[in-house]
Amino acid sequence: MKTHTAFDSAMYRIYGSRHGSDGIHLQGQDTAALWQEYLPVFTEFGLDDAQRLAFLDLLARHNTARAARPKKLTERTLLVAERNAIIDDAWTWNKKAIGTLSALAREDAALSTALNNARAREDVDLVPSNDALAELLATHRDRISAAVPVQ
């Protein structure tokens, strides 16, 4: 059975410290816009204009707290989705670079060995792997077709 949790001010602070405030604030803005647009429908479900105004006040207080947050905390805070997107982009670039160099490596034993040594096995291998692949791309750039976007 699904249960709903009632949040007091302490729980809001705990929840806010665990989740990215920027994403939550954007969701709040989207909700406020939809609530304004569909106010008659929301009112039928017990969410009238007074509750919408209370929500807007809560959203404004959240924005004030977000602005007052220490910069160090926000600089090191990454949402899991953002981190995963960065890792996914790194893997995509890695595979594109390997694909580009693989055609050349079929005829070049030294490049084939270097390419095999540069392959990433796990997420933690991506930075050194991508650095090595970037060097290989730069070294063999003149052998790669001009139509291939080498980055």
N, C-alpha and C positions, 0 to 999 in steps of 0.2 A: 504494500500500500504506500502510495506517495504521500509524504507529509510536507507541510509548509512550516518554515521556521520563522518565528517572529524575531526581528532584529531590534535590539536596543542600541543606544549610541556607542557602547563599548564594542558590540558585535560589528557595527558598521566600520569602526576603526580597524578591527582585526581583519575583516574581510577586505577592506581597502588596502591594507598593508600587504596582502597576499596576491592581489590581482592588479593588473595594469590600469591605472586611473584614466589614461587617455582613451582607451577603447571603451571603458565603461561610460565616460562622459559623452562620447560620440553616440553610444546607444541611447543614453538619456536624451540627447538632443533629438534623435530620430523619433523616440517615443513621444516627446513633447509635441513635435510637429504633427505626428499622426493623431495624437489625442486632440489637438486643436482642430484638425481637419474633420475628425469623426466624433466630435463632442456629443452630438445627439445620440449616437449609437452607444458611446461609452456611458452616457447618463442612464440609458436603459439598463445597463449592467451595474449601476450603483456608483459609478465614477463620474461625479458631476464636476462643475467648473471649480468649486471650492477645493476639491481634492487635486484637480489639475494645477491650481495655483500653489497648493502646498508642495506638490511635486516639483514645480518650477523653483520654489524657494529652496528645496533640498538640493536641486541641481545647481543653483547659484552658490549655495554653501559648499558644495563639492568642488566647484570650480575655484572658489577662494582657497580652499584647503589644498587643492592641486597646485595653485600658484605659489603658496607658501611652503610647499614641500622642499626640503633641501635638494639642491641640484645633484649632489653626489648620489643620492638615492635614485633619482630618476635616470641618471646617466648609466647606472649599472643594471637597471631593471629592464629586462627584455621579456616580452610576453613569449610564452612557449611557441605560439604560432609564428611569431616573428623569427625566433631562433630557428625553427624548423624550415621556414621559407629560405633563410640564408643558407642553411645546410643543403637544402634541395637545389638552390641555385648553384652552389659550389659543385655538387655532384653533376649537375647538368653541364656546366662548363667543362668539368673533368672529362666526361664522356665525349663531348664534342671535340675536345683537343685530342683525345686518344683516337677518335674516329678519323680526324684529319691526318694525324701522323701515321696511322696504321697503314694507309695506302703506300706511303713512302717506305715504311719499315719492312714491307714485303721484299723489297729489293736491296735493303741496306742493313746488314747484320749489326753494325755498331748502333744504328738508330733503333733497331729492334730490341737490342739488349738494354739500351738507355730507356726506351719506352716501357719495357717490362719492369725495370727497376723503379720507374716513376709512378707506377700504378698505385692508387690508394686501395687499401683493403677495408678500412674502417673510417668512420667520420673523423677521428683524430688524425688520420693520415692525410686529410684533404689539403691542409695548408702547405706542407712540404711537397706533396704530390703536385698541386697546382703550380707551385713555384718552379718545380723541375720541368713541368710540361710547358710553362711559359718560356723558359729558357730554350727548350727544344724547338718550340714554335718560332722563336726569334732566330735561332740558328738556321733553321731550314725554311725560313719564310720565302726565299727566292725559288724554292722547289714546289711551293704550294700554289695551286691555281689562283688567279686573281679574283675569281668568282667566289672563293671561299672567304668568309669574313673572319680573318685571324685577329683575335683580340689580345 
